[in-house]
Amino acid sequence: MEPLLDVISVKTPDDHTLELVFENGEKRIFDMTHFFNKKPFVKLLHSPLFFKASVQYGTVVWPGDIDIAPETLWYQSSPA
């Protein structure tokens, strides 16, 4: 079992991907497309709110108590 890695940095270059850096230094790209049809992420689709992503407690969060698990970000992302 791999250790849980914290996210240390996030960028939102467009309206559906996250550029992530994990604590091991690995850079990865996470595509949010499949999450936009699920609560609470539907609020982020085509919204300026999407670009307010930040890192807190090792994961990506948005205003309005929206967050996504770091293990989801790791396992469903691709190396950058």
Chimera marker file (.cmm) of the C-alpha trace (Angstrom):
<marker_set name="trace">
<marker id="1" x="0.000" y="0.000" z="0.000" r="1" g="1" b="0" radius="0.5"/>
<marker id="2" x="1.387" y="3.370" z="-1.045" r="1" g="1" b="0" radius="0.5"/>
<marker id="3" x="1.530" y="6.183" z="1.510" r="1" g="1" b="0" radius="0.5"/>
<marker id="4" x="-1.006" y="8.976" z="1.196" r="1" g="1" b="0" radius="0.5"/>
<marker id="5" x="0.660" y="11.964" z="-0.441" r="1" g="1" b="0" radius="0.5"/>
<marker id="6" x="-0.364" y="15.535" z="0.277" r="1" g="1" b="0" radius="0.5"/>
<marker id="7" x="-0.927" y="18.079" z="-2.458" r="1" g="1" b="0" radius="0.5"/>
<marker id="8" x="1.395" y="21.055" z="-1.949" r="1" g="1" b="0" radius="0.5"/>
<marker id="9" x="0.432" y="23.201" z="-4.942" r="1" g="1" b="0" radius="0.5"/>
<marker id="10" x="-2.456" y="23.592" z="-7.396" r="1" g="1" b="0" radius="0.5"/>
<marker id="11" x="-2.937" y="25.677" z="-10.550" r="1" g="1" b="0" radius="0.5"/>
<marker id="12" x="-6.078" y="25.956" z="-12.687" r="1" g="1" b="0" radius="0.5"/>
<marker id="13" x="-4.861" y="26.587" z="-16.244" r="1" g="1" b="0" radius="0.5"/>
<marker id="14" x="-8.305" y="26.137" z="-17.838" r="1" g="1" b="0" radius="0.5"/>
<marker id="15" x="-11.853" y="25.330" z="-16.829" r="1" g="1" b="0" radius="0.5"/>
<marker id="16" x="-11.458" y="21.587" z="-16.377" r="1" g="1" b="0" radius="0.5"/>
<marker id="17" x="-7.940" y="20.600" z="-15.285" r="1" g="1" b="0" radius="0.5"/>
<marker id="18" x="-5.833" y="20.973" z="-12.182" r="1" g="1" b="0" radius="0.5"/>
<marker id="19" x="-2.041" y="21.121" z="-12.308" r="1" g="1" b="0" radius="0.5"/>
<marker id="20" x="-0.907" y="19.489" z="-9.079" r="1" g="1" b="0" radius="0.5"/>
<marker id="21" x="2.382" y="19.115" z="-7.238" r="1" g="1" b="0" radius="0.5"/>
<marker id="22" x="2.535" y="16.437" z="-4.548" r="1" g="1" b="0" radius="0.5"/>
<marker id="23" x="4.835" y="16.359" z="-1.540" r="1" g="1" b="0" radius="0.5"/>
<marker id="24" x="7.143" y="13.861" z="-3.275" r="1" g="1" b="0" radius="0.5"/>
<marker id="25" x="7.774" y="16.512" z="-5.960" r="1" g="1" b="0" radius="0.5"/>
<marker id="26" x="5.748" y="14.756" z="-8.651" r="1" g="1" b="0" radius="0.5"/>
<marker id="27" x="3.735" y="16.992" z="-10.970" r="1" g="1" b="0" radius="0.5"/>
<marker id="28" x="0.451" y="15.594" z="-12.198" r="1" g="1" b="0" radius="0.5"/>
<marker id="29" x="-2.607" y="16.696" z="-14.216" r="1" g="1" b="0" radius="0.5"/>
<marker id="30" x="-6.102" y="15.963" z="-12.928" r="1" g="1" b="0" radius="0.5"/>
<marker id="31" x="-9.039" y="16.230" z="-15.346" r="1" g="1" b="0" radius="0.5"/>
<marker id="32" x="-12.176" y="17.390" z="-13.518" r="1" g="1" b="0" radius="0.5"/>
<marker id="33" x="-14.501" y="16.729" z="-16.502" r="1" g="1" b="0" radius="0.5"/>
<marker id="34" x="-16.097" y="13.600" z="-15.023" r="1" g="1" b="0" radius="0.5"/>
<marker id="35" x="-16.675" y="15.277" z="-11.665" r="1" g="1" b="0" radius="0.5"/>
<marker id="36" x="-18.662" y="18.275" z="-12.927" r="1" g="1" b="0" radius="0.5"/>
<marker id="37" x="-21.885" y="16.254" z="-13.095" r="1" g="1" b="0" radius="0.5"/>
<marker id="38" x="-21.607" y="15.278" z="-9.401" r="1" g="1" b="0" radius="0.5"/>
<marker id="39" x="-22.450" y="17.282" z="-6.318" r="1" g="1" b="0" radius="0.5"/>
<marker id="40" x="-20.873" y="19.506" z="-5.101" r="1" g="1" b="0" radius="0.5"/>
<marker id="41" x="-18.566" y="19.909" z="-8.123" r="1" g="1" b="0" radius="0.5"/>
<marker id="42" x="-21.401" y="20.933" z="-10.468" r="1" g="1" b="0" radius="0.5"/>
<marker id="43" x="-21.078" y="24.412" z="-8.917" r="1" g="1" b="0" radius="0.5"/>
<marker id="44" x="-17.568" y="24.706" z="-10.412" r="1" g="1" b="0" radius="0.5"/>
<marker id="45" x="-18.457" y="24.033" z="-14.054" r="1" g="1" b="0" radius="0.5"/>
<marker id="46" x="-17.883" y="27.149" z="-16.179" r="1" g="1" b="0" radius="0.5"/>
<marker id="47" x="-17.683" y="29.205" z="-13.005" r="1" g="1" b="0" radius="0.5"/>
<marker id="48" x="-15.030" y="31.661" z="-11.828" r="1" g="1" b="0" radius="0.5"/>
<marker id="49" x="-15.206" y="29.701" z="-8.577" r="1" g="1" b="0" radius="0.5"/>
<marker id="50" x="-13.202" y="26.898" z="-10.247" r="1" g="1" b="0" radius="0.5"/>
<marker id="51" x="-10.183" y="29.209" z="-10.507" r="1" g="1" b="0" radius="0.5"/>
<marker id="52" x="-10.228" y="29.875" z="-6.751" r="1" g="1" b="0" radius="0.5"/>
<marker id="53" x="-8.828" y="26.415" z="-5.998" r="1" g="1" b="0" radius="0.5"/>
<marker id="54" x="-6.245" y="26.360" z="-3.229" r="1" g="1" b="0" radius="0.5"/>
<marker id="55" x="-4.453" y="23.835" z="-1.061" r="1" g="1" b="0" radius="0.5"/>
<marker id="56" x="-5.470" y="23.287" z="2.548" r="1" g="1" b="0" radius="0.5"/>
<marker id="57" x="-4.667" y="20.323" z="4.750" r="1" g="1" b="0" radius="0.5"/>
<marker id="58" x="-2.928" y="18.512" z="1.883" r="1" g="1" b="0" radius="0.5"/>
<marker id="59" x="-5.756" y="18.586" z="-0.623" r="1" g="1" b="0" radius="0.5"/>
<marker id="60" x="-7.491" y="20.900" z="-3.096" r="1" g="1" b="0" radius="0.5"/>
<marker id="61" x="-10.360" y="23.017" z="-1.796" r="1" g="1" b="0" radius="0.5"/>
<marker id="62" x="-12.709" y="25.677" z="-3.150" r="1" g="1" b="0" radius="0.5"/>
<marker id="63" x="-14.847" y="28.278" z="-1.402" r="1" g="1" b="0" radius="0.5"/>
<marker id="64" x="-18.176" y="26.897" z="-0.238" r="1" g="1" b="0" radius="0.5"/>
<marker id="65" x="-16.756" y="23.838" z="1.540" r="1" g="1" b="0" radius="0.5"/>
<marker id="66" x="-15.910" y="21.981" z="-1.677" r="1" g="1" b="0" radius="0.5"/>
<marker id="67" x="-12.926" y="19.665" z="-1.603" r="1" g="1" b="0" radius="0.5"/>
<marker id="68" x="-11.638" y="16.498" z="-3.203" r="1" g="1" b="0" radius="0.5"/>
<marker id="69" x="-9.733" y="13.676" z="-1.546" r="1" g="1" b="0" radius="0.5"/>
<marker id="70" x="-5.970" y="13.684" z="-2.146" r="1" g="1" b="0" radius="0.5"/>
<marker id="71" x="-5.994" y="9.966" z="-2.958" r="1" g="1" b="0" radius="0.5"/>
<marker id="72" x="-8.555" y="10.632" z="-5.707" r="1" g="1" b="0" radius="0.5"/>
<marker id="73" x="-6.323" y="13.367" z="-7.078" r="1" g="1" b="0" radius="0.5"/>
<marker id="74" x="-3.312" y="11.037" z="-7.036" r="1" g="1" b="0" radius="0.5"/>
<marker id="75" x="-4.860" y="7.874" z="-8.475" r="1" g="1" b="0" radius="0.5"/>
<marker id="76" x="-6.969" y="9.575" z="-11.140" r="1" g="1" b="0" radius="0.5"/>
<marker id="77" x="-4.326" y="11.999" z="-12.392" r="1" g="1" b="0" radius="0.5"/>
<marker id="78" x="-1.624" y="11.608" z="-15.017" r="1" g="1" b="0" radius="0.5"/>
<marker id="79" x="2.048" y="12.535" z="-14.832" r="1" g="1" b="0" radius="0.5"/>
<marker id="80" x="2.646" y="16.021" z="-16.195" r="1" g="1" b="0" radius="0.5"/>
<link id1="1" id2="2" r="1" g="1" b="0" radius="0.2"/>
<link id1="2" id2="3" r="1" g="1" b="0" radius="0.2"/>
<link id1="3" id2="4" r="1" g="1" b="0" radius="0.2"/>
<link id1="4" id2="5" r="1" g="1" b="0" radius="0.2"/>
<link id1="5" id2="6" r="1" g="1" b="0" radius="0.2"/>
<link id1="6" id2="7" r="1" g="1" b="0" radius="0.2"/>
<link id1="7" id2="8" r="1" g="1" b="0" radius="0.2"/>
<link id1="8" id2="9" r="1" g="1" b="0" radius="0.2"/>
<link id1="9" id2="10" r="1" g="1" b="0" radius="0.2"/>
<link id1="10" id2="11" r="1" g="1" b="0" radius="0.2"/>
<link id1="11" id2="12" r="1" g="1" b="0" radius="0.2"/>
<link id1="12" id2="13" r="1" g="1" b="0" radius="0.2"/>
<link id1="13" id2="14" r="1" g="1" b="0" radius="0.2"/>
<link id1="14" id2="15" r="1" g="1" b="0" radius="0.2"/>
<link id1="15" id2="16" r="1" g="1" b="0" radius="0.2"/>
<link id1="16" id2="17" r="1" g="1" b="0" radius="0.2"/>
<link id1="17" id2="18" r="1" g="1" b="0" radius="0.2"/>
<link id1="18" id2="19" r="1" g="1" b="0" radius="0.2"/>
<link id1="19" id2="20" r="1" g="1" b="0" radius="0.2"/>
<link id1="20" id2="21" r="1" g="1" b="0" radius="0.2"/>
<link id1="21" id2="22" r="1" g="1" b="0" radius="0.2"/>
<link id1="22" id2="23" r="1" g="1" b="0" radius="0.2"/>
<link id1="23" id2="24" r="1" g="1" b="0" radius="0.2"/>
<link id1="24" id2="25" r="1" g="1" b="0" radius="0.2"/>
<link id1="25" id2="26" r="1" g="1" b="0" radius="0.2"/>
<link id1="26" id2="27" r="1" g="1" b="0" radius="0.2"/>
<link id1="27" id2="28" r="1" g="1" b="0" radius="0.2"/>
<link id1="28" id2="29" r="1" g="1" b="0" radius="0.2"/>
<link id1="29" id2="30" r="1" g="1" b="0" radius="0.2"/>
<link id1="30" id2="31" r="1" g="1" b="0" radius="0.2"/>
<link id1="31" id2="32" r="1" g="1" b="0" radius="0.2"/>
<link id1="32" id2="33" r="1" g="1" b="0" radius="0.2"/>
<link id1="33" id2="34" r="1" g="1" b="0" radius="0.2"/>
<link id1="34" id2="35" r="1" g="1" b="0" radius="0.2"/>
<link id1="35" id2="36" r="1" g="1" b="0" radius="0.2"/>
<link id1="36" id2="37" r="1" g="1" b="0" radius="0.2"/>
<link id1="37" id2="38" r="1" g="1" b="0" radius="0.2"/>
<link id1="38" id2="39" r="1" g="1" b="0" radius="0.2"/>
<link id1="39" id2="40" r="1" g="1" b="0" radius="0.2"/>
<link id1="40" id2="41" r="1" g="1" b="0" radius="0.2"/>
<link id1="41" id2="42" r="1" g="1" b="0" radius="0.2"/>
<link id1="42" id2="43" r="1" g="1" b="0" radius="0.2"/>
<link id1="43" id2="44" r="1" g="1" b="0" radius="0.2"/>
<link id1="44" id2="45" r="1" g="1" b="0" radius="0.2"/>
<link id1="45" id2="46" r="1" g="1" b="0" radius="0.2"/>
<link id1="46" id2="47" r="1" g="1" b="0" radius="0.2"/>
<link id1="47" id2="48" r="1" g="1" b="0" radius="0.2"/>
<link id1="48" id2="49" r="1" g="1" b="0" radius="0.2"/>
<link id1="49" id2="50" r="1" g="1" b="0" radius="0.2"/>
<link id1="50" id2="51" r="1" g="1" b="0" radius="0.2"/>
<link id1="51" id2="52" r="1" g="1" b="0" radius="0.2"/>
<link id1="52" id2="53" r="1" g="1" b="0" radius="0.2"/>
<link id1="53" id2="54" r="1" g="1" b="0" radius="0.2"/>
<link id1="54" id2="55" r="1" g="1" b="0" radius="0.2"/>
<link id1="55" id2="56" r="1" g="1" b="0" radius="0.2"/>
<link id1="56" id2="57" r="1" g="1" b="0" radius="0.2"/>
<link id1="57" id2="58" r="1" g="1" b="0" radius="0.2"/>
<link id1="58" id2="59" r="1" g="1" b="0" radius="0.2"/>
<link id1="59" id2="60" r="1" g="1" b="0" radius="0.2"/>
<link id1="60" id2="61" r="1" g="1" b="0" radius="0.2"/>
<link id1="61" id2="62" r="1" g="1" b="0" radius="0.2"/>
<link id1="62" id2="63" r="1" g="1" b="0" radius="0.2"/>
<link id1="63" id2="64" r="1" g="1" b="0" radius="0.2"/>
<link id1="64" id2="65" r="1" g="1" b="0" radius="0.2"/>
<link id1="65" id2="66" r="1" g="1" b="0" radius="0.2"/>
<link id1="66" id2="67" r="1" g="1" b="0" radius="0.2"/>
<link id1="67" id2="68" r="1" g="1" b="0" radius="0.2"/>
<link id1="68" id2="69" r="1" g="1" b="0" radius="0.2"/>
<link id1="69" id2="70" r="1" g="1" b="0" radius="0.2"/>
<link id1="70" id2="71" r="1" g="1" b="0" radius="0.2"/>
<link id1="71" id2="72" r="1" g="1" b="0" radius="0.2"/>
<link id1="72" id2="73" r="1" g="1" b="0" radius="0.2"/>
<link id1="73" id2="74" r="1" g="1" b="0" radius="0.2"/>
<link id1="74" id2="75" r="1" g="1" b="0" radius="0.2"/>
<link id1="75" id2="76" r="1" g="1" b="0" radius="0.2"/>
<link id1="76" id2="77" r="1" g="1" b="0" radius="0.2"/>
<link id1="77" id2="78" r="1" g="1" b="0" radius="0.2"/>
<link id1="78" id2="79" r="1" g="1" b="0" radius="0.2"/>
<link id1="79" id2="80" r="1" g="1" b="0" radius="0.2"/>
</marker_set>
